[in-house]
Amino acid sequence: MQEIDCGTEKTACFPTGEGVFFKEGDKPSENGITIHLSVPDNIEQASVRVQENGGKMIFPKTKIEVEGRGFFALCLDSEGNKIGLYENP
């Protein structure tokens, strides 16, 4: 993965567009890195799967302000790790 420096945060993206944002001091937890994944359908359906598997939504579906970039939401997995969900436009 190529790492991109964004000031206080860094990002690394897989070739398919999913990526990780991280900053100094991050540890695996709700306060650790955020892994962003594209959902195969939409955030609403992904949210149901998250909750059915012991996770919870912590930030609602939100339009990304950059034109044509879709939507994102944040959840915690069953172990408390923060995951970003990305929905293509």
N, C-alpha and C positions, 0 to 999 in steps of 0.2 A: 504494500500500500504506500502511496505517496503521501508524505506528511506536508501539510500546508500551515504556516504560521499565521495566526489571526490575532496577533497581539497577546492578550492575556489567555487566550485559548488557542489550541491547535486542533486541526482536523485531519483525518486520514480517511480516504474513501476507497472502497472496493471498485473494481472496474464497472460494476453494474450500477454504481451511484450511491449505495448504502455506505455509511461511514461512521466514524467515531469522533466526538469532540472531547478534548481532555485538557486539563491544566495541572500545573505543579501541585502535588499533594493529594491528588485523587486516589481513592482506594475503592475496591469493589464494595459498593453499598449504594444507598439512595444518594449519597453525596459524592459518589465516584464518577467515573466516566459515563457518558451517555452514548449508547450504541443506537444508531438510527437505522431502521430497516424499512424497506418499501413493503407495503401490504399488497397481497395479490388481488384484493377486491376493493374494499373501502375501510375507512377507520371505524365506522360504526360496527361492521361485522368483526373486525379485528378486536375491538373493545370487548365484544361478547366472548370471544375466545380467550382473551386475557383473563377475564373474570371467571370464566368456567374452569380455568386452570390455576386458580389461586392468586392471581395478580389483581391489581387495582389501577384504575385510571387516576392520574394526579393532575393532568392539565388537559382541558377539552380540545376537541378538534378546532383548529385555528387556521385561517387562510394565511399562507406565506405572502407577505406584501410584495415581494419581487414578482413581476408579471409572469404568469405562466408556470409558476413553481409548485402549485398544488397546495396541499394541506399537511399539517402535522399535529400530533398529540403526544403526550407523555404518559407512560405507565410505569408501575413497578412490577417486576416479575415475582414469582412465588418466593424468591429468596431476598427480595428487597432491592434488586438492582434496577436502576433507571434505564428505560428503553424508550427511544423516540420512534414513533410510527409515522411513516411518510406515505401520503396518498398522491399518486400522479394526477395531474389535471385531466 
